[in-house]
Amino acid sequence: MSSAEEFTPINLKFHPDDKQNHQLFVKLNVSKSTCRQKPPGRTLCVLNVPPYATEESLQHAFSLAGAVQRVTLQAKPSSKESAPVEVMAKDVLSFKVAYVVFEKSGFLQKLLKTKQINPLHSEQHPVLTGLAKWEAEYKQSLSDPVALQQEIDQYMKSYDGKIAKKEAQENENKVDEDGWVTVSSKNSGVFAQKQTVVKKLEKKLDDDRTTKELTNFYTFQIRESKKNDIVSLRKKYDRDLQKMEQIKKAKRFKPY
């Protein structure tokens, strides 16, 4: 564990015109074992990082000494210098620990010598705080109507395509009342030989035979047909006579 004497204080301004400074405590991260996230000779350990500081703003601040490869924030210092970086959530409002990795070891030595860094906030690299930050976060939480509509249209198009594909697959294997199956390029060569289909076909053939029997084809059939017609006409004539007699008796018959 590092001691307080190993750290070097560096003044940090939020805005270039600020007269008050915030102090950071930095030291070279030294470890006996190698850690890829903390390359030796190029990693700087920074304590007392303010809550409003972000990885982007710190990268801009330390870039005064030279190009910075990356900045990683943690809730507290690692137990060992060689321990992997523990990335913390960005919405945590507390003082933090930063591990700054320079692209060259000479940039880190320059920083420890000059003890000068850029302010956190500038027009090119703004840091939002207070009401401006809340307003920006609120605007980011709102959905863009145009992008949202495009997303909805794309989803519905995909959904309609799936439904149409499903219906097409169901219709491909559907058997009609005559036992026929719709043939397509996917199910060509497929015939549904089901028991129910066979029974339907047999019943349809029997019905067709019954309806297609020839009538009045033979001579005896013609004689029987004429005889039945004459009998039917006589019965009808007798019924009509009886009806006329009943009307006369009821005195409701008025021919004129």
DAQUINOR-V341899 format. One record per helix or strand. SS is the DSSP state (h for helix, s for strand). FROM is the first residue (numbers start at 1). TO is the last residue. If there is no record, write none. Layout:
BEGIN
ss->{SS:SS}
from->{FROM:FROM}
to->{TO:TO}
END
This chain:
BEGIN
ss->{h:s:s:s:s:s:h:s:s:h:h:h:s:s:h:h}
from->{4:8:22:35:38:43:55:68:96:105:130:145:175:181:195:219}
to->{6:12:28:35:38:49:62:74:102:114:141:172:175:181:211:249}
END
